[in-house]
Amino acid sequence: MSLISHTYKITLAAFAIALFFFSPKEALGQKFAYIDSDYVLLHMPDYASAQQELNTYAIEWQAEIEAKLDAADRLEVAYRAERVLLTKEMRQKREQEIIEKRAEAKEMQKQKFGVEGELFEKRQELIEPIQQLIFEELKDISGGSGYMVIFDKSNQSNMLYTNPKYDVSDRLIKKLGYVPGETIDVKKEEGDGGVVGKGRDAVDGARDSVRDAGRSTMERARGGTNGGAKGEKH
């Protein structure tokens, strides 16, 4: 669905809430309901805006990481072309420069896309207010109708069958101030892949790029050129 739903999806499973503790016997006489959080979120412009903002950050940061890795690659290509002309000290200096460039990219990947990186912090900042709003409305629905638990169909993989009679998604949407069925058509904003798809790809791409760079081509260069270094002058 998006960068948020793909990697940082709101844990509305937390909203599949048990408002009271109960035993199996007590559960027999209780009322239950469920929502489809993916469907609900499609009605919320604030969520769509937050999603797009997060995706934009991801795209920009991934481009910066790629630029750092490209710079390291260019340095390495030049180094390999000139290696036989360099002294041992010069080679070590150039190799260290390449290693440091790749380390910068790896550090940026960690800072931006790490478990508690800037993207995570931005997600907390933008998504938590929406999460809290939904939670409060669900509590109100639950209290007013006497539901013991409201499950989230989107997150409950073990919900093999759901009776639409107990779906309170539209009720929640109305309480949030929106009209059921009037969803936000994010596809109109996406174009050929769009910000949503590119944002998701940026997160995956940043991780893959840094991981691949970790298998340093510098090491391969050393292994591939050592045999030809016999005639080098120091």
NORQUIZI-V505410 format. One record per residue. N is the residue number from 1. RES is the residue in one letter. OMEGA is omega in whole degrees, -180 to 180 (* if undefined). Layout:
BEGIN
n=N res=RES omega=OMEGA
n=N res=RES omega=OMEGA
END
This chain:
BEGIN
n=1 res=M omega=-177
n=2 res=S omega=174
n=3 res=L omega=-178
n=4 res=I omega=-177
n=5 res=S omega=-178
n=6 res=H omega=-175
n=7 res=T omega=-177
n=8 res=Y omega=-173
n=9 res=K omega=175
n=10 res=I omega=-179
n=11 res=T omega=179
n=12 res=L omega=169
n=13 res=A omega=176
n=14 res=A omega=179
n=15 res=F omega=170
n=16 res=A omega=-161
n=17 res=I omega=168
n=18 res=A omega=-175
n=19 res=L omega=176
n=20 res=F omega=173
n=21 res=F omega=-178
n=22 res=F omega=178
n=23 res=S omega=177
n=24 res=P omega=180
n=25 res=K omega=-180
n=26 res=E omega=-176
n=27 res=A omega=-174
n=28 res=L omega=-176
n=29 res=G omega=-175
n=30 res=Q omega=179
n=31 res=K omega=180
n=32 res=F omega=176
n=33 res=A omega=178
n=34 res=Y omega=173
n=35 res=I omega=171
n=36 res=D omega=-173
n=37 res=S omega=178
n=38 res=D omega=179
n=39 res=Y omega=180
n=40 res=V omega=-177
n=41 res=L omega=178
n=42 res=L omega=179
n=43 res=H omega=-169
n=44 res=M omega=179
n=45 res=P omega=180
n=46 res=D omega=178
n=47 res=Y omega=179
n=48 res=A omega=179
n=49 res=S omega=178
n=50 res=A omega=179
n=51 res=Q omega=-179
n=52 res=Q omega=179
n=53 res=E omega=178
n=54 res=L omega=179
n=55 res=N omega=180
n=56 res=T omega=176
n=57 res=Y omega=-177
n=58 res=A omega=-180
n=59 res=I omega=-179
n=60 res=E omega=-178
n=61 res=W omega=179
n=62 res=Q omega=178
n=63 res=A omega=178
n=64 res=E omega=178
n=65 res=I omega=179
n=66 res=E omega=180
n=67 res=A omega=178
n=68 res=K omega=180
n=69 res=L omega=177
n=70 res=D omega=178
n=71 res=A omega=178
n=72 res=A omega=179
n=73 res=D omega=179
n=74 res=R omega=177
n=75 res=L omega=-178
n=76 res=E omega=178
n=77 res=V omega=179
n=78 res=A omega=180
n=79 res=Y omega=-178
n=80 res=R omega=180
n=81 res=A omega=-174
n=82 res=E omega=-170
n=83 res=R omega=-176
n=84 res=V omega=-179
n=85 res=L omega=-173
n=86 res=L omega=174
n=87 res=T omega=179
n=88 res=K omega=-179
n=89 res=E omega=180
n=90 res=M omega=178
n=91 res=R omega=-180
n=92 res=Q omega=180
n=93 res=K omega=-179
n=94 res=R omega=179
n=95 res=E omega=180
n=96 res=Q omega=179
n=97 res=E omega=179
n=98 res=I omega=179
n=99 res=I omega=-180
n=100 res=E omega=178
n=101 res=K omega=180
n=102 res=R omega=178
n=103 res=A omega=177
n=104 res=E omega=179
n=105 res=A omega=180
n=106 res=K omega=180
n=107 res=E omega=178
n=108 res=M omega=177
n=109 res=Q omega=179
n=110 res=K omega=-178
n=111 res=Q omega=-176
n=112 res=K omega=-172
n=113 res=F omega=-180
n=114 res=G omega=-176
n=115 res=V omega=178
n=116 res=E omega=-180
n=117 res=G omega=-175
n=118 res=E omega=179
n=119 res=L omega=176
n=120 res=F omega=-179
n=121 res=E omega=178
n=122 res=K omega=178
n=123 res=R omega=178
n=124 res=Q omega=-177
n=125 res=E omega=-173
n=126 res=L omega=-172
n=127 res=I omega=-176
n=128 res=E omega=177
n=129 res=P omega=178
n=130 res=I omega=178
n=131 res=Q omega=-179
n=132 res=Q omega=179
n=133 res=L omega=179
n=134 res=I omega=-180
n=135 res=F omega=-179
n=136 res=E omega=179
n=137 res=E omega=177
n=138 res=L omega=177
n=139 res=K omega=-179
n=140 res=D omega=178
n=141 res=I omega=-178
n=142 res=S omega=-180
n=143 res=G omega=-178
n=144 res=G omega=-177
n=145 res=S omega=177
n=146 res=G omega=178
n=147 res=Y omega=176
n=148 res=M omega=-178
n=149 res=V omega=169
n=150 res=I omega=-179
n=151 res=F omega=174
n=152 res=D omega=-179
n=153 res=K omega=-177
n=154 res=S omega=-175
n=155 res=N omega=-177
n=156 res=Q omega=-178
n=157 res=S omega=-179
n=158 res=N omega=176
n=159 res=M omega=-175
n=160 res=L omega=179
n=161 res=Y omega=176
n=162 res=T omega=178
n=163 res=N omega=-179
n=164 res=P omega=180
n=165 res=K omega=-176
n=166 res=Y omega=178
n=167 res=D omega=-179
n=168 res=V omega=-179
n=169 res=S omega=-179
n=170 res=D omega=178
n=171 res=R omega=177
n=172 res=L omega=-180
n=173 res=I omega=179
n=174 res=K omega=180
n=175 res=K omega=177
n=176 res=L omega=176
n=177 res=G omega=-178
n=178 res=Y omega=-178
n=179 res=V omega=179
n=180 res=P omega=180
n=181 res=G omega=179
n=182 res=E omega=-177
n=183 res=T omega=179
n=184 res=I omega=-178
n=185 res=D omega=-178
n=186 res=V omega=-179
n=187 res=K omega=179
n=188 res=K omega=-178
n=189 res=E omega=-171
n=190 res=E omega=-178
n=191 res=G omega=-178
n=192 res=D omega=-178
n=193 res=G omega=172
n=194 res=G omega=-178
n=195 res=V omega=-178
n=196 res=V omega=-180
n=197 res=G omega=-180
n=198 res=K omega=177
n=199 res=G omega=177
n=200 res=R omega=179
n=201 res=D omega=-179
n=202 res=A omega=179
n=203 res=V omega=-180
n=204 res=D omega=-177
n=205 res=G omega=180
n=206 res=A omega=180
n=207 res=R omega=-178
n=208 res=D omega=-178
n=209 res=S omega=-179
n=210 res=V omega=179
n=211 res=R omega=180
n=212 res=D omega=179
n=213 res=A omega=178
n=214 res=G omega=173
n=215 res=R omega=-165
n=216 res=S omega=174
n=217 res=T omega=175
n=218 res=M omega=179
n=219 res=E omega=178
n=220 res=R omega=180
n=221 res=A omega=179
n=222 res=R omega=-179
n=223 res=G omega=-176
n=224 res=G omega=-175
n=225 res=T omega=-179
n=226 res=N omega=-179
n=227 res=G omega=-179
n=228 res=G omega=-175
n=229 res=A omega=-175
n=230 res=K omega=-176
n=231 res=G omega=-177
n=232 res=E omega=177
n=233 res=K omega=180
n=234 res=H omega=*
END
